[in-house]
C-alpha cells in the first residue's frame, strides 16, 4: 500500500465517524456553524500538537509537510 493510498484509507475510515460526531452535535442543539468551527479548532490544535512532536521528537518532517498540504482553510 502506498502512502497516498494509506492516507486515503485513513480519511475514508474517519469520514463516517466525523460525520456522525457532527450530526450528533447538531442534534444536541448546536448550530452547524458552531459545530464546524469547533471541529476545525480541534483539528488545528491536533495538527499543532503533532507538529510539536515533530520538533521535539524528530519525526519525519516530510510526513508533517504532506499532512499539512492536505489542509484547506
MIVOKE-635079 format. One record per residue (C-alpha): x, z, y; residue number from 1; residue in three letters. Coordinates in nm, 3 decimals, padded with zeros to 5 digits, always signed. Example, Ala and Ser with C-alpha at 12.3 -4.5 7.8 and 13.67 -1.06 7.14 Angstrom:
2
+---------+---------+---------+------+------+
:      c1 :      c3 :      c2 : rose : dolo :
+---------+---------+---------+------+------+
: +01.230 : +00.780 : -00.450 :    1 :  ALA :
: +01.367 : +00.714 : -00.106 :    2 :  SER :
+---------+---------+---------+------+------+
***
This chain:
73
+---------+---------+---------+------+------+
:      c1 :      c3 :      c2 : rose : dolo :
+---------+---------+---------+------+------+
: +00.000 : +00.000 : +00.000 :    1 :  UNK :
: +00.142 : -00.093 : +00.339 :    2 :  UNK :
: +00.145 : +00.143 : +00.634 :    3 :  UNK :
: -00.124 : -00.062 : +00.812 :    4 :  UNK :
: -00.349 : -00.051 : +00.504 :    5 :  UNK :
: -00.291 : +00.321 : +00.473 :    6 :  UNK :
: -00.392 : +00.376 : +00.835 :    7 :  UNK :
: -00.700 : +00.159 : +00.789 :    8 :  UNK :
: -00.797 : +00.355 : +00.477 :    9 :  UNK :
: -00.749 : +00.681 : +00.667 :   10 :  UNK :
: -00.958 : +00.556 : +00.958 :   11 :  UNK :
: -01.238 : +00.438 : +00.728 :   12 :  UNK :
: -01.238 : +00.770 : +00.544 :   13 :  UNK :
: -01.255 : +00.971 : +00.865 :   14 :  UNK :
: -01.516 : +00.749 : +01.032 :   15 :  UNK :
: -01.813 : +00.879 : +00.832 :   16 :  UNK :
: -01.718 : +01.243 : +00.886 :   17 :  UNK :
: -01.655 : +01.177 : +01.255 :   18 :  UNK :
: -01.997 : +01.013 : +01.293 :   19 :  UNK :
: -02.166 : +01.299 : +01.107 :   20 :  UNK :
: -01.993 : +01.554 : +01.331 :   21 :  UNK :
: -02.102 : +01.366 : +01.641 :   22 :  UNK :
: -02.460 : +01.329 : +01.516 :   23 :  UNK :
: -02.478 : +01.699 : +01.425 :   24 :  UNK :
: -02.360 : +01.799 : +01.772 :   25 :  UNK :
: -02.622 : +01.578 : +01.938 :   26 :  UNK :
: -02.891 : +01.720 : +01.707 :   27 :  UNK :
: -02.777 : +02.069 : +01.813 :   28 :  UNK :
: -02.864 : +01.979 : +02.171 :   29 :  UNK :
: -02.553 : +01.845 : +02.337 :   30 :  UNK :
: -02.570 : +01.509 : +02.509 :   31 :  UNK :
: -02.390 : +01.211 : +02.355 :   32 :  UNK :
: -02.167 : +01.202 : +02.662 :   33 :  UNK :
: -02.069 : +01.569 : +02.628 :   34 :  UNK :
: -02.002 : +01.522 : +02.257 :   35 :  UNK :
: -01.793 : +01.210 : +02.314 :   36 :  UNK :
: -01.585 : +01.380 : +02.582 :   37 :  UNK :
: -01.534 : +01.693 : +02.371 :   38 :  UNK :
: -01.425 : +01.486 : +02.071 :   39 :  UNK :
: -01.189 : +01.281 : +02.288 :   40 :  UNK :
: -01.038 : +01.600 : +02.433 :   41 :  UNK :
: -00.991 : +01.745 : +02.085 :   42 :  UNK :
: -00.828 : +01.423 : +01.965 :   43 :  UNK :
: -00.600 : +01.418 : +02.268 :   44 :  UNK :
: -00.497 : +01.779 : +02.205 :   45 :  UNK :
: -00.423 : +01.694 : +01.842 :   46 :  UNK :
: -00.208 : +01.396 : +01.944 :   47 :  UNK :
: -00.018 : +01.624 : +02.184 :   48 :  UNK :
: +00.033 : +01.879 : +01.905 :   49 :  UNK :
: +00.165 : +01.612 : +01.670 :   50 :  UNK :
: +00.388 : +01.485 : +01.949 :   51 :  UNK :
: +00.532 : +01.833 : +01.997 :   52 :  UNK :
: +00.612 : +01.846 : +01.626 :   53 :  UNK :
: +00.793 : +01.514 : +01.660 :   54 :  UNK :
: +01.008 : +01.657 : +01.935 :   55 :  UNK :
: +01.069 : +01.996 : +01.773 :   56 :  UNK :
: +01.095 : +01.897 : +01.409 :   57 :  UNK :
: +01.235 : +01.547 : +01.447 :   58 :  UNK :
: +00.960 : +01.348 : +01.280 :   59 :  UNK :
: +00.993 : +00.971 : +01.282 :   60 :  UNK :
: +00.934 : +00.855 : +01.641 :   61 :  UNK :
: +00.813 : +00.515 : +01.524 :   62 :  UNK :
: +00.521 : +00.682 : +01.343 :   63 :  UNK :
: +00.409 : +00.856 : +01.661 :   64 :  UNK :
: +00.452 : +00.537 : +01.863 :   65 :  UNK :
: +00.246 : +00.340 : +01.612 :   66 :  UNK :
: -00.026 : +00.606 : +01.618 :   67 :  UNK :
: -00.036 : +00.621 : +01.998 :   68 :  UNK :
: -00.061 : +00.242 : +02.022 :   69 :  UNK :
: -00.398 : +00.260 : +01.844 :   70 :  UNK :
: -00.545 : +00.495 : +02.105 :   71 :  UNK :
: -00.756 : +00.315 : +02.362 :   72 :  UNK :
: -00.882 : +00.508 : +02.664 :   73 :  UNK :
+---------+---------+---------+------+------+
***
